[in-house]
Amino acid sequence: MEWNGGVATEAKQPVPAGTYDAMPTEITEEEGKYGTMIRIEFLIFTNNTFNEHKVSGLCSPNITPESKWGRWITAITGQPVQPGTHYAPNQLLNRDCRIVVENTTSDSGRVFDNVKDVLPSRQRLTQEKIGPF
């Protein structure tokens, strides 16, 4: 069980490690151990128990082609990040992509699901391989 505001709630079942079709639904900034971080929440779309589960991933706000956040923006938009380009959350939300989920276990034994990576959507990958229709 978890405690939330003094109310006992059941802990959700973690999403198993794997790759899932998803879309970002919320992007927020928060202060982390090493400074400001970006939290991206994704909604999973699958034909099993985990359909419409939400999982999130953290990254630093640095945007370069090599940074985690830059690679994730490229996967979500289908466009490489460009120096000097500004990205607003509404440009990234509700766009199809795929996420790689990994599980981590706390010292107390609780399993967490985390977004390890973001990949282009299957449809975009197919169009890139075949070319425009």
Contacts in CASP RR format, 6 or more apart in sequence:
PFRMAT RR
TARGET T0000
AUTHOR 0000-0000-0000
METHOD contacts of the structure
MODEL  1
MEWNGGVATEAKQPVPAGTYDAMPTEITEEEGKYGTMIRIEFLIFTNNTF
NEHKVSGLCSPNITPESKWGRWITAITGQPVQPGTHYAPNQLLNRDCRIV
VENTTSDSGRVFDNVKDVLPSRQRLTQEKIGPF
1 8 0 8 1.000
1 9 0 8 1.000
1 10 0 8 1.000
1 11 0 8 1.000
2 8 0 8 1.000
2 9 0 8 1.000
2 10 0 8 1.000
2 11 0 8 1.000
3 9 0 8 1.000
11 110 0 8 1.000
12 53 0 8 1.000
13 49 0 8 1.000
14 103 0 8 1.000
14 111 0 8 1.000
14 112 0 8 1.000
14 113 0 8 1.000
15 44 0 8 1.000
15 50 0 8 1.000
15 53 0 8 1.000
15 55 0 8 1.000
15 101 0 8 1.000
15 113 0 8 1.000
16 50 0 8 1.000
16 101 0 8 1.000
16 103 0 8 1.000
16 113 0 8 1.000
17 101 0 8 1.000
17 102 0 8 1.000
17 103 0 8 1.000
17 113 0 8 1.000
18 100 0 8 1.000
18 101 0 8 1.000
18 102 0 8 1.000
19 98 0 8 1.000
19 99 0 8 1.000
19 100 0 8 1.000
19 101 0 8 1.000
19 119 0 8 1.000
20 44 0 8 1.000
20 45 0 8 1.000
20 46 0 8 1.000
20 50 0 8 1.000
20 98 0 8 1.000
20 99 0 8 1.000
20 101 0 8 1.000
21 44 0 8 1.000
21 45 0 8 1.000
21 46 0 8 1.000
21 96 0 8 1.000
21 97 0 8 1.000
21 98 0 8 1.000
21 121 0 8 1.000
21 122 0 8 1.000
22 42 0 8 1.000
22 43 0 8 1.000
22 44 0 8 1.000
22 45 0 8 1.000
22 55 0 8 1.000
22 96 0 8 1.000
22 97 0 8 1.000
22 98 0 8 1.000
22 99 0 8 1.000
23 42 0 8 1.000
23 43 0 8 1.000
23 45 0 8 1.000
23 93 0 8 1.000
23 94 0 8 1.000
23 95 0 8 1.000
23 96 0 8 1.000
23 97 0 8 1.000
24 40 0 8 1.000
24 41 0 8 1.000
24 42 0 8 1.000
24 76 0 8 1.000
24 92 0 8 1.000
24 93 0 8 1.000
24 94 0 8 1.000
24 95 0 8 1.000
24 97 0 8 1.000
25 41 0 8 1.000
25 42 0 8 1.000
25 43 0 8 1.000
25 54 0 8 1.000
25 93 0 8 1.000
25 94 0 8 1.000
26 39 0 8 1.000
26 40 0 8 1.000
26 41 0 8 1.000
26 89 0 8 1.000
26 93 0 8 1.000
27 38 0 8 1.000
27 39 0 8 1.000
27 40 0 8 1.000
27 41 0 8 1.000
27 89 0 8 1.000
27 92 0 8 1.000
27 93 0 8 1.000
28 38 0 8 1.000
28 39 0 8 1.000
28 41 0 8 1.000
29 36 0 8 1.000
29 37 0 8 1.000
29 38 0 8 1.000
29 39 0 8 1.000
29 61 0 8 1.000
30 36 0 8 1.000
30 37 0 8 1.000
30 39 0 8 1.000
31 37 0 8 1.000
34 60 0 8 1.000
36 60 0 8 1.000
36 61 0 8 1.000
37 58 0 8 1.000
37 59 0 8 1.000
37 60 0 8 1.000
37 61 0 8 1.000
38 58 0 8 1.000
38 59 0 8 1.000
38 60 0 8 1.000
38 61 0 8 1.000
38 69 0 8 1.000
39 56 0 8 1.000
39 57 0 8 1.000
39 58 0 8 1.000
40 56 0 8 1.000
40 57 0 8 1.000
40 58 0 8 1.000
40 59 0 8 1.000
40 72 0 8 1.000
40 92 0 8 1.000
40 115 0 8 1.000
40 118 0 8 1.000
41 54 0 8 1.000
41 55 0 8 1.000
41 56 0 8 1.000
41 57 0 8 1.000
42 54 0 8 1.000
42 55 0 8 1.000
42 56 0 8 1.000
42 57 0 8 1.000
42 97 0 8 1.000
42 99 0 8 1.000
42 115 0 8 1.000
43 52 0 8 1.000
43 53 0 8 1.000
43 54 0 8 1.000
44 50 0 8 1.000
44 51 0 8 1.000
44 52 0 8 1.000
44 53 0 8 1.000
44 54 0 8 1.000
44 55 0 8 1.000
44 99 0 8 1.000
45 51 0 8 1.000
45 52 0 8 1.000
55 99 0 8 1.000
55 101 0 8 1.000
55 113 0 8 1.000
55 114 0 8 1.000
55 115 0 8 1.000
56 114 0 8 1.000
56 115 0 8 1.000
57 114 0 8 1.000
57 115 0 8 1.000
58 114 0 8 1.000
59 67 0 8 1.000
59 68 0 8 1.000
59 69 0 8 1.000
59 72 0 8 1.000
60 67 0 8 1.000
60 68 0 8 1.000
60 69 0 8 1.000
61 69 0 8 1.000
62 69 0 8 1.000
62 70 0 8 1.000
63 69 0 8 1.000
63 70 0 8 1.000
63 73 0 8 1.000
63 81 0 8 1.000
63 85 0 8 1.000
63 87 0 8 1.000
64 70 0 8 1.000
64 81 0 8 1.000
65 71 0 8 1.000
65 74 0 8 1.000
65 80 0 8 1.000
65 81 0 8 1.000
70 81 0 8 1.000
71 117 0 8 1.000
71 118 0 8 1.000
72 117 0 8 1.000
72 118 0 8 1.000
73 81 0 8 1.000
73 87 0 8 1.000
73 92 0 8 1.000
74 80 0 8 1.000
74 81 0 8 1.000
75 97 0 8 1.000
75 98 0 8 1.000
75 118 0 8 1.000
75 119 0 8 1.000
75 120 0 8 1.000
76 92 0 8 1.000
76 95 0 8 1.000
76 97 0 8 1.000
76 118 0 8 1.000
77 91 0 8 1.000
77 92 0 8 1.000
77 95 0 8 1.000
78 120 0 8 1.000
78 124 0 8 1.000
81 87 0 8 1.000
95 121 0 8 1.000
96 121 0 8 1.000
96 123 0 8 1.000
96 124 0 8 1.000
97 118 0 8 1.000
97 119 0 8 1.000
97 120 0 8 1.000
97 121 0 8 1.000
98 118 0 8 1.000
98 119 0 8 1.000
98 120 0 8 1.000
98 121 0 8 1.000
98 122 0 8 1.000
99 115 0 8 1.000
99 117 0 8 1.000
99 118 0 8 1.000
99 119 0 8 1.000
100 115 0 8 1.000
100 116 0 8 1.000
100 117 0 8 1.000
100 118 0 8 1.000
100 119 0 8 1.000
101 113 0 8 1.000
101 114 0 8 1.000
101 115 0 8 1.000
101 116 0 8 1.000
102 113 0 8 1.000
102 114 0 8 1.000
102 116 0 8 1.000
103 111 0 8 1.000
103 112 0 8 1.000
103 113 0 8 1.000
103 114 0 8 1.000
104 111 0 8 1.000
104 112 0 8 1.000
104 114 0 8 1.000
105 111 0 8 1.000
105 112 0 8 1.000
106 112 0 8 1.000
120 128 0 8 1.000
127 133 0 8 1.000
END
